[in-house]
Amino acid sequence: MRRIVLILALLAAAFAGVLEYRRNLRPSAMAPLEFRLGPPEAFPGLTPLERRGFGVLFKDCLEYRTGLAVVEGESVLPGGPRNALTVALDRRGGKVVLHLALERAGRAGRAGDVAAGTPAEAVGAALAWLGLEDRARGLLLPRDPAFFWDLARMTASRPIGSIEDDLRACALILEREPGCAGVWLARARLLNNHILDDNRAPAPLQDQCEQDFLTALGLAPDFPRASTLFGRFRTEIGNPRAALDLLLDAIRRNPRVPRLYEAVAYAARSAGLLEGASRALARRDALSGPSRGEAEITENTYLYLGQLDRFETVLGPESTEGPDTLRDFYRGYARLLRGDRSGAAHHFHRAESTPGGNRAFMDLAGVYRLGLAGRRDEALAELRRVWAERIPIRIPDGEFTFKLAEAFGFLGSPDEAQDVANRAFAQGFGCLRWYEQSPFLAGARGTPRWTALHQHLEERLALMEAAYPRRRFPF
C-alpha cells in the first residue's frame, strides 16, 4: 500500500512539474520577449537577406494570436525585456535545425534544438518547444519549401531600381499558393517601397498595392505586421483617418503587439494628434520595455513634442555595422537643431553614403551636407531637383514633403518653404505644433500666406480631435 501511495505521490509531483514547466512557458509568463537572431556565422549557407527575412517570418509566427509581446533585439533600449529568445539555424543531412536558447529574468534558462524537413516545419516545431500553439504557419508561410527562402529574401529587401524579378517570384508563389498571406504582404511591401522611391511607377501599382494589403488581411485578419504596414501605407497616401480606424481595430484584436502602437503613433502624429501618439508610445513601452522601434523607422512624436533628449536617446548611437539612412539623417537633423553643425555634417554624410539605403533621405542628407559646407546654390539646385522628382510620386508621404519645406527654409528660401509646406498639408501632414515650432520655417511665418495655412491646419486638427478624442486612445 505504501508503495502505491509513493508511486502516486511521485506521479503527482511529476504532473505538477509538467504543469509548472508549461505555466512558465505561457505567453503571460514570458512577456515581454526579446527576439534575437544569432550572428551571421550562426546561419551558415544563408545570405544576409535570407537571415534577416527568416527573422521577420519567425517573429510573425511568434506573435500571431499568441498573446506574446515581442520586440526585436536590435530595438531594445536599456531597461527593456529580461526574457529573451535567441535563434540560430543550420542544415544537416536534409534537415533544418533550429538552435533555441531561452533566457528568463536575464539568466540562461533552457536551450535545445528542433529539427524538421522544411524551414516552415522547423518554425512550427520551435513554437511547440516554447509551448505555443502554431496558429500562423499555414496562413503566413508557404507550404512548399522551395518558396520559403524566396519569401524570406523578399520580406527583408528594399527594392533598388527594377523590381520585376521579385514581382515574378511573388507571382509564381501566389499561382501555387494563393492562400499564403505572407506572400501577398511581401508583394504589397515591395510595391509600396517601389512607389515611394520611383516617380515613374505607373498609377495602377498603387491600386494593386492596396489590394494586396487587403488580400493579406482577408486571409489572416489578425496578422499584426500586415496591419502595421497597411496603416503606414494609408498614412503616407494622406489618409490618417483610414489608418487609425484600421490600426485601432487591429489593437482591439491584438492588444499586446508593440508595433501596432508605433503605427498608431505614426498616423496620429501625422494628423497632429500628439496626445494620442504619445499615449500609444507609452503603451508600447509598457508592453515591450523601452524600444527604439522597428528598423528604418524613427519616432518623430518625441521630436514634435519638443522632447529632443528623448528623441536622440531613441535614435541611439550611430551603428558600428555601417550607416543607417533614416536614423543617421535624424541624428544629423537633431544635431543641427542643437546648433552642432560639424556633428550634423558628420551624420548627414553617413546617411548620404548608405549602400542601398532610403533614396529620398539619402538625397535630402546630401542637400543639408552641401548647405553646411557653405555651398548654398548647389544645395538649392539639388533640393529643387529632389522636389521636382517627388511631385509626381503617387504615395506622397506628406511628412517627408514637410522635411523638404524645412530644407528650403534652412537654405534661406522662405517662399519655396511656404510652397512646399502648403503641399505637405495637402498631402495629409497636419502636425500643427511642428508647423508652429520648427526653427527651419521661422523665415516663412508671419506672412498672409502662412496665416492662411495656419488657419487650415487649425480647422483640420479640430475635425480630427472631434473624430478621435482621447477616449479613442484608451491605452
Disulfide bonds with the S-S distance in Angstrom:
none
